[in-house]
Amino acid sequence: MSAWVYHRPTTVGEAVRLLGCGGAVPLAGGQTLVPALTRTPGRRVMLVDLGAVTALRDITVNGAEVCIGAMATHTQIATDTLVRQALPSLALLASQIADLQVRNRATIGGSLAYNDPAGDYPAACVGLGATVITDRRRIPAEEFFTGAFSTALADSEVIVSLLFPMSPTLLRSAYARLPDRAARSALIGVMVAETESGFRVAISGLASGPTRWPDAEAALSKRPHPDALRDIACPPGGTDRYRAHLARTLTIRAVRSLTT
Ligand SMILES: Cc1cc2nc3c(=O)[nH]c(=O)nc-3n(C[C@H](O)[C@H](O)[C@H](O)COP(=O)(O)OP(=O)(O)OC[C@H]3O[C@@H](n4cnc5c(N)ncnc54)[C@H](O)[C@@H]3O)c2cc1C
């Protein structure tokens, strides 16, 4: 007999109520959660499938921000006209994740809640200055990721959407990654964003979570050119010299391809 109890609410309110029942976990695309559950047979769990909460898939403009629902899939983000116009770096990132099968199921909310140090979205959210909206509060992306596979989410707290600043706050941005062919994720990923208050550089794959590179941000704010990065110290957290070298190379590559 299966130890899983399955619920499929249609509203955020119903999902939040079910998740408050203790032992319940949200199910998004299931691309990491389901394999994890099958590795621990007999574990009792109540799955609250967010797939029928259609409002969580919406992508809209909210003032000067793009609001992306937590259940938007990578394919949806890669192909959405609004995202492609306002945040082309994010659309490109989404199009490069894994394979079509994963992209068609996996979601941005699941990705952030999982917080794999090799994940692409955490660095993108920090680099672009995003805000995580949950059922009960707003969390700046920088405060959301608390360590490998760990976030600021409380038990039963649900990510509802992400807010990304767009023009005029965000002037231009670019994402560069080196895929790890064996793991099918990114070895290193770098988001570079030029905002009205200067540059932001956020890197995944270097440490237990997304890492800002303050020296690069200061150098680019003085001189927005790839050469500004050649002689500065390596990014923090880069104890692995190969990864630190890659981070610098990919940051240079991202600066070269900055687009509005
Ligand atoms: C073969 C493969 C290759 C991959 N390659 C990459 C890659 O190159 N780059 C990359 O960034 N990612 C990669 N991923 C990860 C993938 O993109 C997703 O991030 C990941 O599968 C989780 O998303 P999901 O929607 O499937 O979430 P699920 O597996 O359903 O859930 C993951 C976790 O998040 C929780 N959760 C889900 N939604 C919410 C919510 N709204 N609020 C609170 N908690 C929630 C769940 O309870 C669970 O703990 C890969 C995955 C696979 C299987």
PDBQT file of the ligand as one rigid body, heavy atoms in Angstrom, charges set to zero:
ROOT
HETATM    1  C1  LIG A 301      17.946  15.478 -15.141  1.00  0.00    +0.000 C 
HETATM    2  C2  LIG A 301      17.834  16.825 -14.470  1.00  0.00    +0.000 A 
HETATM    3  C3  LIG A 301      18.672  17.859 -14.869  1.00  0.00    +0.000 A 
HETATM    4  C4  LIG A 301      18.590  19.126 -14.269  1.00  0.00    +0.000 A 
HETATM    5  N1  LIG A 301      19.416  20.113 -14.696  1.00  0.00    +0.000 NA
HETATM    6  C5  LIG A 301      19.293  21.349 -14.148  1.00  0.00    +0.000 A 
HETATM    7  C6  LIG A 301      20.102  22.442 -14.616  1.00  0.00    +0.000 A 
HETATM    8  O1  LIG A 301      20.907  22.320 -15.531  1.00  0.00    +0.000 OA
HETATM    9  N2  LIG A 301      19.939  23.648 -14.007  1.00  0.00    +0.000 N 
HETATM   10  C7  LIG A 301      19.017  23.857 -12.995  1.00  0.00    +0.000 A 
HETATM   11  O2  LIG A 301      18.906  24.974 -12.507  1.00  0.00    +0.000 OA
HETATM   12  N3  LIG A 301      18.245  22.851 -12.568  1.00  0.00    +0.000 NA
HETATM   13  C8  LIG A 301      18.357  21.617 -13.111  1.00  0.00    +0.000 A 
HETATM   14  N4  LIG A 301      17.551  20.610 -12.649  1.00  0.00    +0.000 N 
HETATM   15  C9  LIG A 301      16.610  20.895 -11.548  1.00  0.00    +0.000 C 
HETATM   16  C10 LIG A 301      15.255  21.334 -12.110  1.00  0.00    +0.000 C 
HETATM   17  O3  LIG A 301      15.403  22.444 -12.955  1.00  0.00    +0.000 OA
HETATM   18  C11 LIG A 301      14.290  21.779 -10.981  1.00  0.00    +0.000 C 
HETATM   19  O4  LIG A 301      14.842  22.869 -10.339  1.00  0.00    +0.000 OA
HETATM   20  C12 LIG A 301      14.064  20.767  -9.950  1.00  0.00    +0.000 C 
HETATM   21  O5  LIG A 301      13.733  19.556 -10.585  1.00  0.00    +0.000 OA
HETATM   22  C13 LIG A 301      12.937  21.158  -8.980  1.00  0.00    +0.000 C 
HETATM   23  O6  LIG A 301      11.823  21.702  -9.657  1.00  0.00    +0.000 OA
HETATM   24  P1  LIG A 301      10.419  20.984  -9.638  1.00  0.00    +0.000 P 
HETATM   25  O7  LIG A 301       9.400  21.971 -10.155  1.00  0.00    +0.000 OA
HETATM   26  O8  LIG A 301      10.472  19.676 -10.349  1.00  0.00    +0.000 OA
HETATM   27  O9  LIG A 301      10.169  20.795  -8.076  1.00  0.00    +0.000 OA
HETATM   28  P2  LIG A 301       9.773  19.493  -7.223  1.00  0.00    +0.000 P 
HETATM   29  O10 LIG A 301      10.703  18.377  -7.523  1.00  0.00    +0.000 OA
HETATM   30  O11 LIG A 301       8.314  19.226  -7.337  1.00  0.00    +0.000 OA
HETATM   31  O12 LIG A 301      10.061  20.069  -5.760  1.00  0.00    +0.000 OA
HETATM   32  C14 LIG A 301      11.380  20.338  -5.323  1.00  0.00    +0.000 C 
HETATM   33  C15 LIG A 301      11.330  20.846  -3.870  1.00  0.00    +0.000 C 
HETATM   34  O13 LIG A 301      10.738  22.135  -3.816  1.00  0.00    +0.000 OA
HETATM   35  C16 LIG A 301       9.557  22.132  -2.992  1.00  0.00    +0.000 C 
HETATM   36  N5  LIG A 301       8.619  23.045  -3.650  1.00  0.00    +0.000 N 
HETATM   37  C17 LIG A 301       8.191  22.960  -4.932  1.00  0.00    +0.000 A 
HETATM   38  N6  LIG A 301       7.423  24.017  -5.242  1.00  0.00    +0.000 NA
HETATM   39  C18 LIG A 301       7.354  24.781  -4.123  1.00  0.00    +0.000 A 
HETATM   40  C19 LIG A 301       6.694  26.016  -3.820  1.00  0.00    +0.000 A 
HETATM   41  N7  LIG A 301       5.963  26.696  -4.725  1.00  0.00    +0.000 N 
HETATM   42  N8  LIG A 301       6.842  26.522  -2.577  1.00  0.00    +0.000 NA
HETATM   43  C20 LIG A 301       7.590  25.869  -1.637  1.00  0.00    +0.000 A 
HETATM   44  N9  LIG A 301       8.240  24.702  -1.876  1.00  0.00    +0.000 NA
HETATM   45  C21 LIG A 301       8.114  24.163  -3.107  1.00  0.00    +0.000 A 
HETATM   46  C22 LIG A 301       9.108  20.681  -2.935  1.00  0.00    +0.000 C 
HETATM   47  O14 LIG A 301       8.354  20.386  -1.776  1.00  0.00    +0.000 OA
HETATM   48  C23 LIG A 301      10.459  19.976  -2.956  1.00  0.00    +0.000 C 
HETATM   49  O15 LIG A 301      11.023  19.987  -1.671  1.00  0.00    +0.000 OA
HETATM   50  C24 LIG A 301      17.622  19.351 -13.237  1.00  0.00    +0.000 A 
HETATM   51  C25 LIG A 301      16.761  18.310 -12.835  1.00  0.00    +0.000 A 
HETATM   52  C26 LIG A 301      16.852  17.060 -13.440  1.00  0.00    +0.000 A 
HETATM   53  C27 LIG A 301      15.893  15.971 -12.995  1.00  0.00    +0.000 C 
ENDROOT
TORSDOF 0
